[in-house]
Amino acid sequence: MGIKMLAFIFKQIPYSFNFKKQLLIGVFLGGIVMFIMISLQPFGTYGFESDYKYLIFSGFGLLIKIAYLFCARMENLWYTYRNKRWEVRYEILSFIGFILVSSVPIHFYNQVFLNNLFSYKFNGYEHLKHGLWFFGNSIVPIMVILLPFYLYFRNKFGVLITKKSLHEIKFFGVNKGEKITLQKEEILFVKASENYIRIFYITDNIIKQVTFRNTLKAIKKQAPFLYRSHRSYLVNASNIKSIMGNSQNAKIAFHYEDVNVPLSKSYYKTIKSAMDT
């Protein structure tokens, strides 16, 4: 049981590094807290009276969003340091950190707007005592409600980066449904013909091809590591076996079967240099 638990907490899980997605998660979590505060009015807040009652309650949701975004940006530093590997144990610590970071401003906000903190003499001890009570009786219950949403949205918007996925290249055509994912080392070359391109790749030592409606320029953006060898060709330099002929009449030979493509004089030096790196 202990070994299984240990293996579980070291399990790699998806992580959302993108700022826009982190912001979206924060908005969702803040919206849930806002809904709870306005609709359910928990922890005795139903007795709170103010002309701006719902606006004040909305502030709790805004604080949750800001706290989450701050924590997420800090997490990015660790995620980068760990070479884009996010594990269950980091997720647990991240949620605990989120609770602690959000609890301080939320308690202060509660004291100012709901308990009129500045209307009486400030007492640090009493404030701390109330803070601990507030943490256990308000923050923790809210966070327990938020936990499943927290995990769901982070998983939904997260990406699992593995050694394999780091080498994946996604190609897309203009038409709907035209897409293929290949490993970088599988790609041989791309040939353009009128408004179509053909991607040649190797699978199980067999050369295959797929045709999309697209341009070489667009494919170059999708796979920047490819080199132009001719006005109609892009090649994967790592799969080039040799260059046959001189710069006036050269061809590129690959490591697989008797496949070769033309190499224009204007790209001769570029391809030669790419082969040497």
FIKOLVEX-365611 format. One record per residue (C-alpha): z, x, y; residue number from 1. Coordinates in Angstrom, 3 decimals. Each point is the difference from the previous one (the first is absolute). Layout:
N
z:x:y:num
Z:X:Y:NUM .
...
This chain:
277
z:x:y:num
0.000:0.000:0.000:1 .
0.923:2.821:2.383:2 .
-3.257:1.850:-0.698:3 .
-2.038:-3.158:0.613:4 .
1.820:-0.630:3.267:5 .
-0.573:3.597:1.077:6 .
-3.701:-0.296:-0.833:7 .
-0.196:-3.255:1.964:8 .
1.430:1.360:3.250:9 .
-2.445:2.921:-0.140:10 .
-2.964:-2.351:-0.556:11 .
-2.734:0.268:2.616:12 .
-0.732:-3.215:1.919:13 .
-2.389:-1.044:2.825:14 .
0.825:0.925:3.576:15 .
-1.436:-1.232:3.296:16 .
-0.650:2.954:2.324:17 .
-2.291:-1.842:2.416:18 .
1.570:-0.930:3.369:19 .
-1.762:-3.372:0.252:20 .
1.181:-1.025:-3.461:21 .
3.527:1.165:0.745:22 .
-0.084:-2.026:3.201:23 .
-1.234:-3.025:-1.964:24 .
2.845:0.346:-2.512:25 .
2.459:0.197:2.887:26 .
-1.486:-3.171:1.520:27 .
0.340:-1.854:-3.310:28 .
3.614:1.089:-0.499:29 .
0.881:-0.793:3.608:30 .
-1.676:-3.394:-0.339:31 .
2.069:-0.817:-3.078:32 .
3.236:0.897:1.796:33 .
-1.108:-2.010:3.029:34 .
-0.687:-3.023:-2.230:35 .
3.399:0.323:-1.693:36 .
1.874:0.260:3.289:37 .
-1.801:-2.890:1.691:38 .
-0.307:-2.365:-2.958:39 .
3.186:0.659:-1.988:40 .
2.251:1.372:2.761:41 .
2.240:1.859:-2.463:42 .
3.359:1.753:0.505:43 .
1.318:-2.591:2.439:44 .
-2.851:0.370:2.487:45 .
-0.613:-3.770:-0.162:46 .
2.960:-0.344:2.411:47 .
-1.559:2.330:2.561:48 .
-1.048:-1.810:3.173:49 .
-2.504:1.351:2.506:50 .
-3.061:-1.156:1.895:51 .
-1.784:2.946:-1.592:52 .
1.463:-0.420:-3.474:53 .
-3.236:0.268:-2.002:54 .
-1.305:2.811:2.161:55 .
3.216:1.953:-0.633:56 .
-0.232:-0.695:-3.734:57 .
-3.577:1.281:0.067:58 .
1.358:3.298:1.285:59 .
1.543:0.735:-3.406:60 .
-3.467:-0.099:-1.536:61 .
-1.338:2.346:2.670:62 .
2.784:2.506:-0.701:63 .
-0.760:-0.104:-3.731:64 .
-3.673:0.726:0.727:65 .
0.828:2.940:2.270:66 .
2.576:1.404:-2.438:67 .
-2.447:-0.234:-2.891:68 .
-2.772:1.715:1.943:69 .
2.341:2.812:1.034:70 .
1.148:0.523:-3.605:71 .
-3.571:-0.109:-1.294:72 .
-1.139:2.703:2.413:73 .
2.911:2.190:-1.092:74 .
-0.901:-0.646:-3.641:75 .
-3.505:1.310:0.694:76 .
1.459:3.446:0.661:77 .
1.627:0.061:-3.428:78 .
-3.089:-1.504:-1.649:79 .
-2.151:2.765:1.464:80 .
2.544:2.652:-0.964:81 .
-0.047:-1.303:-3.598:82 .
-3.800:0.312:-0.155:83 .
-0.575:-3.758:0.231:84 .
2.202:-0.825:-2.948:85 .
2.345:-2.988:0.400:86 .
2.514:-0.802:-2.723:87 .
2.396:-2.842:-0.812:88 .
2.983:2.101:1.119:89 .
-1.581:0.488:3.424:90 .
-0.583:-3.748:0.260:91 .
3.679:-0.663:-0.733:92 .
1.144:2.523:2.604:93 .
-2.532:-1.342:2.451:94 .
1.387:-3.533:-0.263:95 .
3.568:1.254:0.417:96 .
-1.126:1.955:3.058:97 .
-1.719:-3.097:1.377:98 .
3.258:-1.971:-0.379:99 .
2.051:2.652:1.785:100 .
-2.489:0.597:2.816:101 .
-0.503:-3.701:0.719:102 .
3.701:-0.925:-0.214:103 .
1.057:1.878:3.168:104 .
-2.412:-1.585:2.519:105 .
0.321:-3.415:-1.667:106 .
3.801:0.079:0.275:107 .
-0.180:1.115:3.621:108 .
-2.563:-2.717:0.758:109 .
2.223:-2.579:-1.701:110 .
3.015:1.109:2.012:111 .
-1.841:-0.066:3.322:112 .
-1.907:-3.277:-0.310:113 .
2.119:-2.064:-2.381:114 .
3.523:1.310:0.634:115 .
-0.251:0.913:3.700:116 .
1.077:3.607:-0.522:117 .
0.076:0.790:3.707:118 .
2.090:-3.003:0.963:119 .
3.217:1.597:-1.282:120 .
1.566:3.458:-0.042:121 .
-1.751:2.221:-2.503:122 .
2.161:1.200:-2.900:123 .
-1.656:2.630:-2.159:124 .
2.268:-0.553:-2.984:125 .
-0.480:-3.758:0.040:126 .
-3.731:0.446:0.441:127 .
-0.140:2.329:-3.028:128 .
2.151:-2.354:-2.034:129 .
-2.271:-2.909:0.835:130 .
-3.031:2.158:-0.757:131 .
1.208:0.703:-3.534:132 .
0.738:-3.697:-0.506:133 .
-3.405:-0.924:1.414:134 .
-1.728:2.527:-2.268:135 .
1.561:-1.415:-3.169:136 .
-0.239:-3.672:0.916:137 .
-3.274:-0.176:1.924:138 .
-2.186:3.090:-0.381:139 .
0.364:0.404:-3.773:140 .
-0.747:-3.688:-0.835:141 .
-3.085:0.042:2.256:142 .
-1.213:3.236:-1.601:143 .
0.476:-1.429:-3.486:144 .
-2.296:-2.858:1.012:145 .
-2.478:2.465:1.511:146 .
-0.037:2.374:-2.993:147 .
-2.620:-1.806:-2.154:148 .
-2.284:-0.421:3.035:149 .
0.576:3.635:0.961:150 .
-1.041:1.210:-3.456:151 .
-2.920:-2.437:-0.264:152 .
-1.633:0.874:3.320:153 .
0.493:3.738:-0.438:154 .
-1.618:-0.161:-3.423:155 .
-2.803:-2.290:1.179:156 .
-0.979:2.193:2.941:157 .
0.840:3.280:-1.714:158 .
-2.335:2.454:-1.688:159 .
0.752:2.004:-3.131:160 .
-1.216:3.550:0.496:161 .
-0.473:1.865:-3.286:162 .
-1.726:3.275:-0.829:163 .
-2.924:-2.046:-1.280:164 .
-0.255:-2.264:3.030:165 .
-0.028:3.008:2.326:166 .
-3.401:0.880:-1.470:167 .
-1.389:-3.547:-0.014:168 .
-2.989:-0.759:2.191:169 .
-0.904:-3.603:0.764:170 .
-3.658:-0.754:0.732:171 .
-1.116:-3.255:1.591:172 .
-3.405:-1.544:0.525:173 .
-1.117:-2.427:2.675:174 .
-0.219:-2.954:-2.371:175 .
3.088:-1.781:-1.285:176 .
1.262:1.336:-3.305:177 .
-1.727:3.366:0.361:178 .
2.811:2.453:-0.604:179 .
1.031:2.692:-2.436:180 .
2.965:2.365:-0.282:181 .
-0.677:3.469:-1.349:182 .
1.962:3.182:-0.446:183 .
-1.123:2.673:2.438:184 .
-0.938:2.369:-2.812:185 .
-2.202:-2.640:-1.676:186 .
-2.449:-0.248:2.910:187 .
-3.210:2.035:-0.203:188 .
-2.238:-1.146:2.846:189 .
-1.189:-2.980:2.001:190 .
-3.663:-0.779:0.518:191 .
-1.389:-2.251:2.740:192 .
-3.133:-2.089:-0.395:193 .
-1.019:-2.361:2.812:194 .
3.022:-2.290:0.555:195 .
1.734:0.876:-3.239:196 .
2.038:2.901:-1.317:197 .
0.586:1.073:-3.592:198 .
3.234:1.736:-0.920:199 .
-0.299:2.313:-2.995:200 .
3.230:0.809:-1.814:201 .
1.191:1.384:-3.325:202 .
2.125:-1.924:-2.508:203 .
0.767:1.342:-3.480:204 .
-2.690:2.637:0.541:205 .
-2.591:-2.725:0.592:206 .
-1.743:-0.280:3.352:207 .
0.070:-3.508:1.393:208 .
-1.085:-1.565:3.254:209 .
0.733:-3.013:2.148:210 .
-2.169:-1.470:2.753:211 .
1.332:-1.428:3.267:212 .
-1.624:-1.291:3.140:213 .
1.179:2.556:2.558:214 .
-0.914:3.202:1.868:215 .
0.809:3.664:-0.565:216 .
1.790:0.052:3.348:217 .
2.381:-2.746:-1.141:218 .
0.584:1.678:-3.361:219 .
0.756:3.285:1.766:220 .
2.797:-1.781:1.896:221 .
1.370:-1.400:-3.259:222 .
-0.099:3.435:-1.662:223 .
0.175:2.696:2.722:224 .
0.177:2.817:-2.567:225 .
-3.636:-0.573:-0.997:226 .
-2.585:2.351:1.529:227 .
-3.471:-0.939:1.125:228 .
-2.563:2.079:-1.868:229 .
-3.098:-1.924:1.014:230 .
-0.831:-2.921:2.263:231 .
0.313:-2.251:-3.058:232 .
2.861:1.709:-1.879:233 .
3.726:0.624:0.148:234 .
1.519:2.327:-2.605:235 .
3.446:0.839:-1.342:236 .
0.208:3.779:0.426:237 .
2.730:0.354:-2.650:238 .
-2.451:-1.160:-2.697:239 .
-2.878:2.293:0.990:240 .
-0.868:2.562:-2.679:241 .
-2.554:2.015:1.939:242 .
-2.764:0.012:2.575:243 .
-3.451:0.613:-1.398:244 .
-2.738:1.574:2.123:245 .
0.125:1.313:3.534:246 .
0.725:-1.809:3.215:247 .
-3.636:-1.085:0.325:248 .
-0.152:-1.827:-3.301:249 .
3.546:-0.375:-1.345:250 .
1.551:-2.428:-2.423:251 .
3.600:-0.676:-0.935:252 .
0.958:0.097:-3.681:253 .
3.166:-1.723:-1.266:254 .
2.249:0.824:-2.913:255 .
-1.167:-3.050:-1.919:256 .
-3.308:-0.186:-1.897:257 .
-3.251:0.830:1.789:258 .
0.749:-1.747:3.259:259 .
-1.121:1.492:3.282:260 .
-0.610:-1.211:3.525:261 .
-1.980:1.493:2.916:262 .
1.668:2.301:2.511:263 .
-1.571:0.120:3.454:264 .
-0.220:3.238:1.967:265 .
2.157:-1.429:2.807:266 .
2.891:-0.628:-2.412:267 .
-0.414:3.109:-2.165:268 .
2.702:2.121:1.674:269 .
2.455:-2.897:0.191:270 .
-0.234:-0.697:-3.732:271 .
0.252:3.704:-0.831:272 .
3.163:0.276:2.068:273 .
1.462:-3.159:-1.584:274 .
-0.538:1.449:-3.464:275 .
1.894:3.146:0.946:276 .
3.121:-1.854:1.244:277 .
